[in-house]
């Protein structure tokens, strides 16, 4: 069973004999795949077009456009639900404590300082490799606890460049 949260409303979803069971009610919609990311759903004379805009498997978030309106669906697996029920929510989340060089290169510039609070996806530094400048982004929200490299340093692949606290 999966838990889906849409606009603050929670739905329990699982596969049924002839379709799906949502909050205990069996549904048997007519699903037609029109395109790899576009679906037409017909249920009880209601027609809905759903475009799958983005799927973030790591965060378990699906961004849809339903009849032209954006909808965000947050999913929780049964294991996550069980962990939450016993007070261990987040136990399955992998803690990232350092950022390693994805390739050998030269540290071109560093955009943060120790103690800087960063958000996931924020640019931290530029690594020059194979005559290209690569923006190294934060893999997580956190605070920079230590910067292990300086500008113009050469780094090997997997060398620790900075640490998070």
OpenMM code with the backbone's topology and positions (N, CA, C; nanometers):
from openmm import Vec3, app, unit

residues = "UNK UNK UNK UNK UNK UNK UNK UNK UNK UNK UNK UNK UNK UNK UNK UNK UNK UNK UNK UNK UNK UNK UNK UNK UNK UNK UNK UNK UNK UNK UNK UNK UNK UNK UNK UNK UNK UNK UNK UNK UNK UNK UNK UNK UNK UNK UNK UNK UNK UNK UNK UNK UNK UNK UNK UNK UNK UNK UNK UNK UNK UNK UNK UNK UNK UNK UNK UNK UNK UNK UNK UNK UNK UNK UNK UNK UNK UNK UNK UNK UNK UNK UNK UNK UNK UNK UNK UNK UNK UNK UNK UNK UNK UNK UNK UNK UNK UNK UNK UNK UNK UNK UNK UNK UNK UNK UNK UNK UNK UNK UNK UNK UNK UNK UNK UNK UNK UNK UNK UNK UNK UNK UNK UNK UNK UNK UNK UNK UNK UNK UNK UNK UNK UNK UNK UNK UNK UNK UNK UNK UNK UNK UNK UNK UNK UNK UNK UNK UNK UNK UNK UNK UNK UNK UNK UNK UNK UNK UNK UNK UNK UNK UNK UNK UNK".split()
positions = [
    Vec3(0.0842, -0.1174, 0.0000),
    Vec3(0.0000, 0.0000, 0.0000),
    Vec3(0.0889, 0.1238, 0.0000),
    Vec3(0.0458, 0.2229, -0.0750),
    Vec3(0.1165, 0.3495, -0.0830),
    Vec3(0.0255, 0.4586, -0.0305),
    Vec3(0.0854, 0.5570, 0.0342),
    Vec3(0.0102, 0.6727, 0.0813),
    Vec3(0.0424, 0.7882, -0.0115),
    Vec3(-0.0611, 0.8540, -0.0635),
    Vec3(-0.0429, 0.9688, -0.1526),
    Vec3(-0.1013, 1.0918, -0.0856),
    Vec3(-0.0224, 1.2003, -0.0821),
    Vec3(-0.0700, 1.3252, -0.0241),
    Vec3(-0.0825, 1.4262, -0.1366),
    Vec3(-0.2053, 1.4761, -0.1557),
    Vec3(-0.2346, 1.5722, -0.2604),
    Vec3(-0.3041, 1.6912, -0.1958),
    Vec3(-0.2420, 1.8066, -0.2013),
    Vec3(-0.2984, 1.9297, -0.1440),
    Vec3(-0.3445, 1.9117, 0.0001),
    Vec3(-0.2642, 1.8429, 0.0797),
    Vec3(-0.2966, 1.8250, 0.2210),
    Vec3(-0.3923, 1.7118, 0.2507),
    Vec3(-0.4460, 1.6473, 0.1483),
    Vec3(-0.5367, 1.5337, 0.1682),
    Vec3(-0.4583, 1.4048, 0.1466),
    Vec3(-0.4803, 1.3074, 0.2346),
    Vec3(-0.4066, 1.1817, 0.2275),
    Vec3(-0.4976, 1.0711, 0.1754),
    Vec3(-0.4433, 0.9921, 0.0834),
    Vec3(-0.5154, 0.8805, 0.0237),
    Vec3(-0.4322, 0.7543, 0.0376),
    Vec3(-0.4972, 0.6440, 0.0760),
    Vec3(-0.4310, 0.5137, 0.0778),
    Vec3(-0.4632, 0.4465, -0.0552),
    Vec3(-0.3576, 0.4079, -0.1273),
    Vec3(-0.3735, 0.3530, -0.2621),
    Vec3(-0.3089, 0.2159, -0.2684),
    Vec3(-0.3824, 0.1186, -0.3226),
    Vec3(-0.3254, -0.0134, -0.3480),
    Vec3(-0.3942, -0.0743, -0.4685),
    Vec3(-0.3320, -0.1761, -0.5246),
    Vec3(-0.3898, -0.2449, -0.6394),
    Vec3(-0.5048, -0.3329, -0.5939),
    Vec3(-0.6106, -0.3325, -0.6734),
    Vec3(-0.7266, -0.4169, -0.6448),
    Vec3(-0.7412, -0.5236, -0.7508),
    Vec3(-0.8478, -0.6027, -0.7417),
    Vec3(-0.8710, -0.7102, -0.8386),
    Vec3(-0.8942, -0.6566, -0.9786),
    Vec3(-0.9726, -0.5491, -0.9902),
    Vec3(-1.0072, -0.4961, -1.1219),
    Vec3(-0.9598, -0.3528, -1.1433),
    Vec3(-0.8698, -0.3069, -1.0609),
    Vec3(-0.8239, -0.1691, -1.0743),
    Vec3(-0.7440, -0.1279, -0.9523),
    Vec3(-0.7974, -0.0303, -0.8802),
    Vec3(-0.7286, 0.0241, -0.7641),
    Vec3(-0.8255, 0.0356, -0.6474),
    Vec3(-0.7706, 0.0327, -0.5269),
    Vec3(-0.8491, 0.0572, -0.4065),
    Vec3(-0.7931, 0.1844, -0.3452),
    Vec3(-0.8774, 0.2879, -0.3381),
    Vec3(-0.8370, 0.4167, -0.2827),
    Vec3(-0.9252, 0.4455, -0.1625),
    Vec3(-0.8618, 0.4553, -0.0460),
    Vec3(-0.9320, 0.4757, 0.0809),
    Vec3(-1.0461, 0.3747, 0.0984),
    Vec3(-1.0203, 0.2514, 0.0592),
    Vec3(-1.1165, 0.1436, 0.0785),
    Vec3(-1.2187, 0.1260, -0.0319),
    Vec3(-1.2242, 0.2170, -0.1267),
    Vec3(-1.3204, 0.2070, -0.2368),
    Vec3(-1.2508, 0.1568, -0.3626),
    Vec3(-1.3096, 0.0537, -0.4238),
    Vec3(-1.2518, -0.0021, -0.5462),
    Vec3(-1.2901, 0.0842, -0.6648),
    Vec3(-1.1903, 0.1194, -0.7459),
    Vec3(-1.2115, 0.1981, -0.8671),
    Vec3(-1.1582, 0.1200, -0.9856),
    Vec3(-1.2312, 0.1265, -1.0964),
    Vec3(-1.1876, 0.0597, -1.2190),
    Vec3(-1.1896, 0.1593, -1.3341),
    Vec3(-1.0963, 0.2541, -1.3344),
    Vec3(-1.0967, 0.3543, -1.4413),
    Vec3(-1.0466, 0.2955, -1.5726),
    Vec3(-1.0876, 0.3581, -1.6805),
    Vec3(-1.0382, 0.3229, -1.8135),
    Vec3(-0.9176, 0.4127, -1.8390),
    Vec3(-0.7987, 0.3521, -1.8426),
    Vec3(-0.6744, 0.4271, -1.8612),
    Vec3(-0.6234, 0.4095, -2.0029),
    Vec3(-0.5941, 0.5195, -2.0691),
    Vec3(-0.5366, 0.5156, -2.2038),
    Vec3(-0.4094, 0.5994, -2.2041),
    Vec3(-0.2997, 0.5364, -2.2446),
    Vec3(-0.1726, 0.6073, -2.2550),
    Vec3(-0.1668, 0.6704, -2.3945),
    Vec3(-0.1702, 0.8036, -2.3995),
    Vec3(-0.1697, 0.8749, -2.5262),
    Vec3(-0.0288, 0.9070, -2.5751),
    Vec3(0.0621, 0.9147, -2.4820),
    Vec3(0.2006, 0.9534, -2.5072),
    Vec3(0.2781, 0.8988, -2.3880),
    Vec3(0.4114, 0.8865, -2.3952),
    Vec3(0.4832, 0.8327, -2.2789),
    Vec3(0.4542, 0.9053, -2.1474),
    Vec3(0.4163, 1.0340, -2.1536),
    Vec3(0.3898, 1.1088, -2.0300),
    Vec3(0.2481, 1.1644, -2.0227),
    Vec3(0.1616, 1.1260, -2.1159),
    Vec3(0.0250, 1.1793, -2.1191),
    Vec3(-0.0762, 1.0658, -2.1134),
    Vec3(-0.1711, 1.0775, -2.0191),
    Vec3(-0.2731, 0.9752, -1.9981),
    Vec3(-0.4120, 1.0368, -2.0072),
    Vec3(-0.5057, 0.9556, -2.0563),
    Vec3(-0.6472, 0.9924, -2.0526),
    Vec3(-0.7149, 0.8918, -1.9602),
    Vec3(-0.7885, 0.9444, -1.8608),
    Vec3(-0.8561, 0.8585, -1.7637),
    Vec3(-1.0051, 0.8849, -1.7722),
    Vec3(-1.0817, 0.7771, -1.7846),
    Vec3(-1.2272, 0.7860, -1.7884),
    Vec3(-1.2808, 0.7025, -1.6738),
    Vec3(-1.3573, 0.7675, -1.5847),
    Vec3(-1.4163, 0.6967, -1.4707),
    Vec3(-1.5530, 0.7572, -1.4403),
    Vec3(-1.6565, 0.6721, -1.4429),
    Vec3(-1.7942, 0.7151, -1.4144),
    Vec3(-1.8309, 0.8390, -1.4954),
    Vec3(-1.8085, 0.8325, -1.6252),
    Vec3(-1.8404, 0.9400, -1.7193),
    Vec3(-1.7645, 1.0702, -1.6947),
    Vec3(-1.6573, 1.0651, -1.6175),
    Vec3(-1.5700, 1.1815, -1.5991),
    Vec3(-1.4412, 1.1569, -1.6759),
    Vec3(-1.4015, 1.2567, -1.7522),
    Vec3(-1.2820, 1.2464, -1.8348),
    Vec3(-1.1735, 1.3382, -1.7790),
    Vec3(-1.0531, 1.2823, -1.7649),
    Vec3(-0.9414, 1.3582, -1.7112),
    Vec3(-0.8185, 1.3313, -1.7969),
    Vec3(-0.7455, 1.4385, -1.8295),
    Vec3(-0.6160, 1.4237, -1.8963),
    Vec3(-0.5088, 1.4545, -1.7942),
    Vec3(-0.4109, 1.3643, -1.7838),
    Vec3(-0.3035, 1.3781, -1.6866),
    Vec3(-0.1700, 1.3743, -1.7600),
    Vec3(-0.0922, 1.4809, -1.7412),
    Vec3(0.0422, 1.4876, -1.7972),
    Vec3(0.1403, 1.4715, -1.6821),
    Vec3(0.2315, 1.3759, -1.6933),
    Vec3(0.3331, 1.3530, -1.5912),
    Vec3(0.4488, 1.4468, -1.6226),
    Vec3(0.4577, 1.5549, -1.5455),
    Vec3(0.5575, 1.6584, -1.5709),
    Vec3(0.6952, 1.6190, -1.5198),
    Vec3(0.7019, 1.5647, -1.3968),
    Vec3(0.8310, 1.5314, -1.3371),
    Vec3(0.8113, 1.4245, -1.2310),
    Vec3(0.9070, 1.3317, -1.2235),
    Vec3(0.9065, 1.2295, -1.1187),
    Vec3(1.0403, 1.2374, -1.0466),
    Vec3(1.0359, 1.2658, -0.9173),
    Vec3(1.1561, 1.2684, -0.8346),
    Vec3(1.1519, 1.1431, -0.7479),
    Vec3(1.2197, 1.0375, -0.7931),
    Vec3(1.2155, 0.9089, -0.7233),
    Vec3(1.2769, 0.9160, -0.5845),
    Vec3(1.3821, 0.9962, -0.5707),
    Vec3(1.4501, 1.0056, -0.4418),
    Vec3(1.3614, 1.0713, -0.3360),
    Vec3(1.2935, 1.1781, -0.3738),
    Vec3(1.2058, 1.2489, -0.2795),
    Vec3(1.0633, 1.1935, -0.2807),
    Vec3(1.0339, 1.1049, -0.3757),
    Vec3(0.9022, 1.0446, -0.3924),
    Vec3(0.7944, 1.1511, -0.4155),
    Vec3(0.8244, 1.2407, -0.5094),
    Vec3(0.7297, 1.3453, -0.5464),
    Vec3(0.7032, 1.3358, -0.6959),
    Vec3(0.5747, 1.3403, -0.7327),
    Vec3(0.5346, 1.3371, -0.8725),
    Vec3(0.4627, 1.4682, -0.9023),
    Vec3(0.5101, 1.5388, -1.0034),
    Vec3(0.4456, 1.6625, -1.0466),
    Vec3(0.3605, 1.6299, -1.1687),
    Vec3(0.2302, 1.6539, -1.1562),
    Vec3(0.1350, 1.6259, -1.2630),
    Vec3(0.0698, 1.7556, -1.3095),
    Vec3(0.0132, 1.7518, -1.4288),
    Vec3(-0.0763, 1.8564, -1.4753),
    Vec3(-0.2065, 1.7838, -1.5078),
    Vec3(-0.3102, 1.8120, -1.4278),
    Vec3(-0.4389, 1.7446, -1.4412),
    Vec3(-0.5383, 1.8435, -1.5001),
    Vec3(-0.5840, 1.8138, -1.6214),
    Vec3(-0.6739, 1.9040, -1.6947),
    Vec3(-0.6232, 2.0483, -1.6925),
    Vec3(-0.4926, 2.0640, -1.7117),
    Vec3(-0.4325, 2.1962, -1.7210),
    Vec3(-0.3902, 2.2586, -1.5891),
    Vec3(-0.4187, 2.1930, -1.4762),
    Vec3(-0.3839, 2.2481, -1.3449),
    Vec3(-0.2696, 2.1677, -1.2826),
    Vec3(-0.1652, 2.2363, -1.2322),
    Vec3(-0.0530, 2.1637, -1.1697),
    Vec3(-0.0949, 2.0991, -1.0368),
    Vec3(-0.0496, 1.9760, -1.0166),
    Vec3(-0.0789, 1.9007, -0.8948),
    Vec3(0.0495, 1.8303, -0.8509),
    Vec3(0.0839, 1.8429, -0.7225),
    Vec3(0.2004, 1.7738, -0.6683),
    Vec3(0.1519, 1.6599, -0.5800),
    Vec3(0.2056, 1.5409, -0.6050),
    Vec3(0.1686, 1.4218, -0.5283),
    Vec3(0.2914, 1.3741, -0.4527),
    Vec3(0.2801, 1.3689, -0.3194),
    Vec3(0.3881, 1.3182, -0.2360),
    Vec3(0.3519, 1.1765, -0.1952),
    Vec3(0.4438, 1.0833, -0.2184),
    Vec3(0.4179, 0.9418, -0.1931),
    Vec3(0.4974, 0.8905, -0.0744),
    Vec3(0.4361, 0.7988, 0.0023),
    Vec3(0.5059, 0.7309, 0.1114),
    Vec3(0.4813, 0.5823, 0.0959),
    Vec3(0.5886, 0.5065, 0.1049),
    Vec3(0.5765, 0.3613, 0.0975),
    Vec3(0.5252, 0.3069, 0.2306),
    Vec3(0.4876, 0.1812, 0.2322),
    Vec3(0.4409, 0.1170, 0.3554),
    Vec3(0.5504, 0.1189, 0.4621),
    Vec3(0.6750, 0.0969, 0.4218),
    Vec3(0.7863, 0.0985, 0.5176),
    Vec3(0.8004, 0.2365, 0.5812),
    Vec3(0.7888, 0.3421, 0.5023),
    Vec3(0.7973, 0.4773, 0.5567),
    Vec3(0.6826, 0.5060, 0.6528),
    Vec3(0.5636, 0.4563, 0.6202),
    Vec3(0.4478, 0.4752, 0.7076),
    Vec3(0.4691, 0.4041, 0.8414),
    Vec3(0.5238, 0.2835, 0.8368),
    Vec3(0.5497, 0.2087, 0.9598),
    Vec3(0.6542, 0.2793, 1.0458),
    Vec3(0.7614, 0.3268, 0.9836),
    Vec3(0.8648, 0.3988, 1.0583),
    Vec3(0.8075, 0.5241, 1.1232),
    Vec3(0.7201, 0.5958, 1.0519),
    Vec3(0.6582, 0.7158, 1.1085),
    Vec3(0.5708, 0.6790, 1.2285),
    Vec3(0.4968, 0.5691, 1.2171),
    Vec3(0.4053, 0.5294, 1.3255),
    Vec3(0.4793, 0.4940, 1.4548),
    Vec3(0.6070, 0.4541, 1.4441),
    Vec3(0.6831, 0.4216, 1.5655),
    Vec3(0.7850, 0.5306, 1.6003),
    Vec3(0.7664, 0.6481, 1.5383),
    Vec3(0.8503, 0.7625, 1.5729),
    Vec3(0.9874, 0.7646, 1.5102),
    Vec3(1.0059, 0.6923, 1.4011),
    Vec3(1.1374, 0.6880, 1.3363),
    Vec3(1.1325, 0.7464, 1.1953),
    Vec3(1.0471, 0.8464, 1.1748),
    Vec3(1.0361, 0.9083, 1.0433),
    Vec3(1.1718, 0.9643, 1.0023),
    Vec3(1.2101, 0.9411, 0.8801),
    Vec3(1.3392, 0.9883, 0.8305),
    Vec3(1.4516, 0.8882, 0.8504),
    Vec3(1.4236, 0.7736, 0.9124),
    Vec3(1.5285, 0.6752, 0.9379),
    Vec3(1.5822, 0.6150, 0.8082),
    Vec3(1.5020, 0.6176, 0.7024),
    Vec3(1.5457, 0.5610, 0.5749),
    Vec3(1.6222, 0.6628, 0.4905),
    Vec3(1.6264, 0.7880, 0.5357),
    Vec3(1.6949, 0.8920, 0.4604),
    Vec3(1.8451, 0.8803, 0.4825),
    Vec3(1.9175, 0.8772, 0.3750),
    Vec3(2.0624, 0.8673, 0.3823),
    Vec3(2.1190, 1.0047, 0.4146),
    Vec3(2.1970, 1.0140, 0.5212),
    Vec3(2.2573, 1.1410, 0.5615),
    Vec3(2.3841, 1.1630, 0.4800),
    Vec3(2.3911, 1.2789, 0.4192),
    Vec3(2.5086, 1.3147, 0.3398),
    Vec3(2.5941, 1.4063, 0.4254),
    Vec3(2.7171, 1.3628, 0.4541),
    Vec3(2.8031, 1.4426, 0.5414),
    Vec3(2.9217, 1.5050, 0.4690),
    Vec3(2.9422, 1.4669, 0.3423),
    Vec3(3.0532, 1.5271, 0.2680),
    Vec3(3.0224, 1.5293, 0.1188),
    Vec3(3.0946, 1.6151, 0.0492),
    Vec3(3.0827, 1.6254, -0.0960),
    Vec3(3.2164, 1.5849, -0.1547),
    Vec3(3.2132, 1.4878, -0.2442),
    Vec3(3.3351, 1.4368, -0.3060),
    Vec3(3.3430, 1.4822, -0.4517),
    Vec3(3.4639, 1.4911, -0.5012),
    Vec3(3.4853, 1.5319, -0.6402),
    Vec3(3.4287, 1.4241, -0.7334),
    Vec3(3.3426, 1.4620, -0.8262),
    Vec3(3.2849, 1.3637, -0.9180),
    Vec3(3.3830, 1.3190, -1.0268),
    Vec3(3.4938, 1.3952, -1.0416),
    Vec3(3.5945, 1.3667, -1.1441),
    Vec3(3.7230, 1.4381, -1.1044),
    Vec3(3.8359, 1.3982, -1.1595),
    Vec3(3.9581, 1.4734, -1.1317),
    Vec3(3.9494, 1.6104, -1.1990),
    Vec3(4.0089, 1.7096, -1.1357),
    Vec3(4.0052, 1.8423, -1.1959),
    Vec3(4.0743, 1.9463, -1.1106),
    Vec3(4.0524, 2.0722, -1.1476),
    Vec3(4.1123, 2.1861, -1.0808),
    Vec3(3.9996, 2.2699, -1.0206),
    Vec3(4.0106, 2.3022, -0.8912),
    Vec3(3.9095, 2.3854, -0.8263),
    Vec3(3.9246, 2.5268, -0.8814),
    Vec3(3.8287, 2.5685, -0.9618),
    Vec3(3.8336, 2.6999, -1.0267),
    Vec3(3.7910, 2.8095, -0.9299),
    Vec3(3.6772, 2.7894, -0.8607),
    Vec3(3.6291, 2.8886, -0.7641),
    Vec3(3.5402, 2.8212, -0.6608),
    Vec3(3.5331, 2.8820, -0.5431),
    Vec3(3.4505, 2.8322, -0.4335),
    Vec3(3.3525, 2.9432, -0.3977),
    Vec3(3.2227, 2.9116, -0.3971),
    Vec3(3.1181, 3.0120, -0.3766),
    Vec3(3.0640, 3.0172, -0.2345),
    Vec3(3.1144, 2.9340, -0.1447),
    Vec3(3.0644, 2.9292, -0.0076),
    Vec3(3.1805, 2.9390, 0.0905),
    Vec3(3.1458, 2.9629, 0.2153),
    Vec3(3.2449, 2.9670, 0.3227),
    Vec3(3.2009, 2.8700, 0.4306),
    Vec3(3.2917, 2.8353, 0.5197),
    Vec3(3.2554, 2.7509, 0.6328),
    Vec3(3.1501, 2.8250, 0.7146),
    Vec3(3.0477, 2.7508, 0.7572),
    Vec3(2.9375, 2.8101, 0.8333),
    Vec3(2.8207, 2.8552, 0.7471),
    Vec3(2.8373, 2.8517, 0.6146),
    Vec3(2.7308, 2.8921, 0.5234),
    Vec3(2.6200, 2.7868, 0.5228),
    Vec3(2.4952, 2.8332, 0.5337),
    Vec3(2.3804, 2.7428, 0.5223),
    Vec3(2.3440, 2.7336, 0.3743),
    Vec3(2.3312, 2.6111, 0.3234),
    Vec3(2.3017, 2.5916, 0.1809),
    Vec3(2.1767, 2.5062, 0.1639),
    Vec3(2.1153, 2.5205, 0.0486),
    Vec3(1.9984, 2.4413, 0.0109),
    Vec3(2.0387, 2.3424, -0.0977),
    Vec3(1.9683, 2.2331, -0.1057),
    Vec3(1.9933, 2.1330, -0.2094),
    Vec3(1.9858, 2.1989, -0.3465),
    Vec3(2.0857, 2.1719, -0.4313),
    Vec3(2.0887, 2.2254, -0.5669),
    Vec3(2.1617, 2.3586, -0.5796),
    Vec3(2.2000, 2.4178, -0.4676),
    Vec3(2.2706, 2.5462, -0.4694),
    Vec3(2.4145, 2.5260, -0.5166),
    Vec3(2.4634, 2.6176, -0.5993),
    Vec3(2.6011, 2.6090, -0.6511),
    Vec3(2.7004, 2.6324, -0.5374),
    Vec3(2.7959, 2.5394, -0.5230),
    Vec3(2.8962, 2.5486, -0.4168),
    Vec3(3.0326, 2.5890, -0.4706),
    Vec3(3.0684, 2.5334, -0.5858),
    Vec3(3.2004, 2.5623, -0.6430),
    Vec3(3.2006, 2.5264, -0.7906),
    Vec3(3.3082, 2.5676, -0.8571),
    Vec3(3.3292, 2.5345, -0.9978),
    Vec3(3.4531, 2.4452, -1.0045),
    Vec3(3.4383, 2.3295, -1.0692),
    Vec3(3.5489, 2.2369, -1.0883),
    Vec3(3.5798, 2.2328, -1.2380),
    Vec3(3.7034, 2.2666, -1.2723),
    Vec3(3.7441, 2.2653, -1.4120),
    Vec3(3.8010, 2.1282, -1.4445),
    Vec3(3.7429, 2.0628, -1.5445),
    Vec3(3.7888, 1.9299, -1.5854),
    Vec3(3.7728, 1.9183, -1.7367),
    Vec3(3.8746, 1.8686, -1.8029),
    Vec3(3.8739, 1.8500, -1.9480),
    Vec3(3.8341, 1.9780, -2.0209),
    Vec3(3.8908, 2.0903, -1.9761),
    Vec3(3.8696, 2.2222, -2.0358),
    Vec3(3.7250, 2.2707, -2.0250),
    Vec3(3.6492, 2.2120, -1.9312),
    Vec3(3.5111, 2.2554, -1.9088),
    Vec3(3.4948, 2.2948, -1.7634),
    Vec3(3.4130, 2.3958, -1.7401),
    Vec3(3.3813, 2.4367, -1.6038),
    Vec3(3.2524, 2.3667, -1.5611),
    Vec3(3.2609, 2.2898, -1.4524),
    Vec3(3.1469, 2.2140, -1.4025),
    Vec3(3.0998, 2.2740, -1.2706),
    Vec3(2.9711, 2.3114, -1.2653),
    Vec3(2.9145, 2.3656, -1.1426),
    Vec3(2.8865, 2.2483, -1.0489),
    Vec3(2.9453, 2.2531, -0.9301),
    Vec3(2.9237, 2.1495, -0.8301),
    Vec3(2.8165, 2.2020, -0.7354),
    Vec3(2.7043, 2.1311, -0.7303),
    Vec3(2.5886, 2.1753, -0.6516),
    Vec3(2.5747, 2.0934, -0.5248),
    Vec3(2.5074, 2.1513, -0.4280),
    Vec3(2.4865, 2.0835, -0.3006),
    Vec3(2.3889, 1.9672, -0.3177),
    Vec3(2.4262, 1.8478, -0.2677),
    Vec3(2.3368, 1.7334, -0.2776),
    Vec3(2.2303, 1.7312, -0.1674),
    Vec3(2.2385, 1.8279, -0.0740),
    Vec3(2.1488, 1.8272, 0.0409),
    Vec3(2.1369, 1.9665, 0.1006),
    Vec3(2.0367, 1.9877, 0.1843),
    Vec3(2.0296, 2.1073, 0.2663),
    Vec3(2.1263, 2.0868, 0.3820),
    Vec3(2.1932, 2.1914, 0.4259),
    Vec3(2.2833, 2.1765, 0.5391),
    Vec3(2.3699, 2.2988, 0.5603),
    Vec3(2.4668, 2.2825, 0.6483),
    Vec3(2.5612, 2.3892, 0.6804),
    Vec3(2.7009, 2.3376, 0.6466),
    Vec3(2.7801, 2.4204, 0.5780),
    Vec3(2.9167, 2.3822, 0.5430),
    Vec3(3.0005, 2.3872, 0.6710),
    Vec3(3.0503, 2.2719, 0.7139),
    Vec3(3.1299, 2.2695, 0.8370),
    Vec3(3.2793, 2.2849, 0.8078),
    Vec3(3.3256, 2.2337, 0.6930),
    Vec3(3.4677, 2.2447, 0.6606),
    Vec3(3.4855, 2.2392, 0.5092),
    Vec3(3.5705, 2.3267, 0.4589),
    Vec3(3.6083, 2.3234, 0.3173),
    Vec3(3.7488, 2.2653, 0.3121),
    Vec3(3.7638, 2.1525, 0.2430),
    Vec3(3.8903, 2.0784, 0.2409),
    Vec3(3.9823, 2.1166, 0.1245),
    Vec3(3.9355, 2.2025, 0.0345),
    Vec3(4.0153, 2.2406, -0.0827),
    Vec3(4.0235, 2.3922, -0.0910),
    Vec3(4.1163, 2.4385, -0.1694),
    Vec3(4.1320, 2.5816, -0.1968),
    Vec3(4.1195, 2.6032, -0.3470),
    Vec3(4.0930, 2.7267, -0.3862),
    Vec3(4.0917, 2.7586, -0.5285),
    Vec3(4.2288, 2.7267, -0.5874),
    Vec3(4.2292, 2.6746, -0.7077),
    Vec3(4.3481, 2.6342, -0.7844),
    Vec3(4.4072, 2.5005, -0.7395),
    Vec3(4.3443, 2.4332, -0.6411),
    Vec3(4.3892, 2.2990, -0.6009),
    Vec3(4.3495, 2.1973, -0.7066),
    Vec3(4.4363, 2.0997, -0.7291),
    Vec3(4.4015, 1.9850, -0.8128),
    Vec3(4.3401, 1.8802, -0.7217),
    Vec3(4.2336, 1.8168, -0.7681),
    Vec3(4.1691, 1.7125, -0.6887),
    Vec3(4.1553, 1.5856, -0.7724),
    Vec3(4.1616, 1.4741, -0.7067),
    Vec3(4.1387, 1.3447, -0.7704),
    Vec3(3.9916, 1.3086, -0.7563),
    Vec3(3.9452, 1.2180, -0.8385),
    Vec3(3.8081, 1.1708, -0.8284),
    Vec3(3.7859, 1.1129, -0.6881),
    Vec3(3.6709, 1.1444, -0.6279),
    Vec3(3.6275, 1.0997, -0.4956),
    Vec3(3.7007, 1.1683, -0.3799),
    Vec3(3.7850, 1.2672, -0.4069),
    Vec3(3.8483, 1.3418, -0.2977),
    Vec3(3.7409, 1.4242, -0.2267),
    Vec3(3.7465, 1.4293, -0.0939),
    Vec3(3.6510, 1.5078, -0.0177),
    Vec3(3.6817, 1.6555, -0.0397),
    Vec3(3.5805, 1.7294, -0.0883),
    Vec3(3.5995, 1.8727, -0.1148),
    Vec3(3.5437, 1.9577, -0.0023),
    Vec3(3.4316, 1.9151, 0.0574),
    Vec3(3.3782, 1.9874, 0.1723),
    Vec3(3.2920, 1.8959, 0.2555),
    Vec3(3.2686, 1.9369, 0.3803),
    Vec3(3.1877, 1.8575, 0.4741),
    Vec3(3.0673, 1.9377, 0.5203),
    Vec3(2.9584, 1.8667, 0.5488),
    Vec3(2.8359, 1.9277, 0.6012),
    Vec3(2.8209, 1.8908, 0.7471),
    Vec3(2.7551, 1.9782, 0.8230),
    Vec3(2.7255, 1.9425, 0.9628),
    Vec3(2.5769, 1.9244, 0.9792),
] * unit.nanometer
topology = app.Topology()
chain = topology.addChain("A")
for resn in residues:
    res = topology.addResidue(resn, chain)
    for name in ("N", "CA", "C"):
        topology.addAtom(name, app.Element.getBySymbol(name[0]), res)
